[in-house]
Amino acid sequence: MTVHGDSGPLRLAFYGDDFTGSTDALEVLAFAGLRCALFLDAPTPAALRALGSYDAIGIAGHSRGMSPAEMDETLPGLFAALRELDAPLVHYKVCSTFDSSPAIGNIAHVVHLGRQVFGDATVPVVAGTPMLGRYCAFGNLFARSGTDGRTYRIDRHPIMSVHPVTPMHEGDLAAHLRLQAPLEIENFALPSFELDAGARQESVEASRAQAMLFDATTPAHLTEVGRLLEHRQVRRG
């Protein structure tokens, strides 16, 4: 099922791993000028027809608190519904602190589930959100603390390092994810942004890893990551 709004085909579909994160994604898209809708379950064709024009469709989930077994029961069907929307990009939105564990909110497990539904292409992992005080450098995640305004590597963060359910004990996100499930993950590190545009694109296109973690410490980095991913979708499409 290909979904169209007034301005053409759907541009983005997303699943949020909790409700607040889903509404955050909705807000960002709306501020960017996109017409968006958020559902609590997979939208039916009738609901989509009744909705009218839109550019992005999201599903607010709760997999941040799920075990891998619960994910196995819930996510494949929702991912299949998102695939049927035929959007060029499908986003699995996680908390910007990436707090998760092998038993709860396992992000690496989600990568494998997603590849089973969407195909075995390399999954981009975009961890930096400079506007929120989240930075990814050489694969390590840093976050500004709301208590003192300082920026810490996530495993030394005064709150996230002692989270009551999913404390972050590893700052290297690739290592953190590999503790959750076997995962081949490459890092598009900061020096890669200094390559010429063709070389940057080639490094992304040539990856055969299961996932690629993108560094980002500035808004310009995020803009370039978006360009790289958009170009990849055009090439694959």
N, C-alpha and C positions, 0 to 999 in steps of 0.2 A: 504494500500500500504506500504510494507516494503521496505525501501531504503537501498541499500548496496553500500559501497565503496570497494576499493581494499583490505582494511584490515578488512572487515566484515560489520556488520550492522551499521547504523547511531548511533552515541554515544550521540548526543545532538541536540535538536532543540530549538530555542529561538525566542521571539518577543521582540523588543526594543520599548519603549514608545516614543522615539524620534530618529532622524537620528544619532545625535552625539553619543548617548548612544549605539545605535546599532553597529556603527563602532568601538566604544571602546570594546564592547564584541567580535567583529570579530578580533580585534587586539590581545586581550588577548589569544583567542583560537589559533590564528596563531602562536603566540610566544610559545605556549605550544606544537607546532608541529602538530596541527590538520589541515587537509585540510578543508577549510570552504567556504561557499558561502552565500552571502547576497542578498535578493530579496526585492523589494519594494511592492510586493503583494504576495499572496499565489502562490507558484511555481506550474506550471502545470506538469503533468507526462512527457510530451515531453521535457520541460525545464530541468527536473531532469535527464532524460536519456542523454540529450546532454551535461550535465555538466560533467559527468564522475565520477571519484572517489572523495569522500569527507567523512568527519567525522561529520561535523556539518552544519546545515542549519538554517539561520536566516531570519526573516522578519523585515524590518525597518518600524516602524509605527509612529504614531503621537498622541497616546492616552493621552500623558502627557497634551495636551491642550484640551482634549475632555470633554464634559459634560457626566454624566451617560447615558443620552438618546442617545447621539452619540455613546458611547461605546456599548450600546445595539444593535445598528444598524450595527456596524463594527466588534467588537471583536469575537462574537460567530462563525462566518464563518471562520475567520482566525485561531481561536483556533482549530476548527474542521479540518482545513487543516493541522495544525501541528500535531494533533492527528493521522492523517492518515499516517504520516511519520514513526510512530511506533518507535520513539526514546525512550530510557528508561527514559530520563529526559527532561522535557520541562521547559524552564526558561522564566519568564516574567521579563525583565530587566527594572528597574526603576532608576531614578537618585539616586546617593548614599546619597544625602541629604534628600530624601524622601519627598521633598516639594510637597504638594498636598492638596486638600481641598474637602469638600463634593460636590462642584459645578464643580471643574476643576481637572482632573487627579486623580479621586477618586480611590485609590489603594484598599481599602476595597471592593468596588463594583466589581473590577476586580477579587478579590479572589472568590466572589460568582459566577461570570460569569465563571471563570475557573472550579470551582467545578461542575457546570452544564454540562460542556463539558467533563471533564476528570474523573469525579467521585468524590465521597464525602470523599476521604481520606484527612487527615490533610495536609494542604499546608505549606511547610517550607518557612519561611521568613528569609533571610540571609542579615543582615543590615551592619555588619562590613566589612570594606575594609581597613585594616591597611596600605597597600601600598599607598593608596590615603589619608591617614590621617583621616579615618573614623573609629570610634570605637563604639561598642555597649556593654554596661555594665549594667547588671540588667535591660535590656529592654530600657535603655536610650541611645539615639544617640548623639555622640560627633563628631565634625568635626573641622579639622584644617583650620584656616583662611588664605587666600592668601594675606591678607593685612598686618598682623603683625606676621604670623607664629605661633600664639598661638592656642591652642585647646579649643573649647567652646562646652558646651551643645548646641544642635541645636537651642533651643528656645532663647539662648543668643548670638548666632552667629551674628557678626556685619553685615553680608550680608543676610543670610538666614532668620533671624528674621524680616527683613524688605523687603523681596522679594515683588516686586510690584504686583504680581498676586497670589502667594501662600505662604504668609509669614508663617514661622513655629513658632507657639505660644505654642507648647507642646513638651517637650523632651522625654517623655515616649511614645515610638512608639505604644504600644498597646492602650494606651489612645487616641493617635492621630488617629489611624485607626478606633477606635470605635466611634469617632466623625463623621466619614464619613459614616458608616453603622454599624448595629448591627453585632458583630463579636466575636465569642468565640476564644480567643487567649491565648496560654500558652507561658511561657518563659523558654527556655533552658538556664539557667543562668550560670554564670561563675563557681560556685561551682560544677555544674554537670560535668564539664570537669575533676574534680578530682576523680570521681567515676571510678571503674574498667570498662574495655571495655564492658563487658556483661551488667552491670547496665546502662551504658550510652545508649547502644542500646535498652535496654528494656524500658527506659524512653521515647524514641522516638516511639518505636513500640506500646506502650500502650496508647499513646495519642488518645483521641477521640475528641479533639478540632477541630474547623474549620481551625485553623492556629497555627503554632508554630514558635515563634520568637527566633532565635539563637543569643546569645551573641557572640562576637568575638572581641578580642583586639590584637591578635597576629597572624602571619601567621600560627602558629601551630594550633590555634583554627580553622581557616578556613580549614586546611587540615583534621582535625578530623571531622568537619561538613560534608565535602565531603565524608569521609569514611562512616559516619553514613547514609547519604542519598543514597550512592551507595549500601550499604548493605540492606537498606530498599527496594530498587528497585529489588535487587536479590531475596529477600524474597517474595515480592509481585508478581514478575514475575513467 
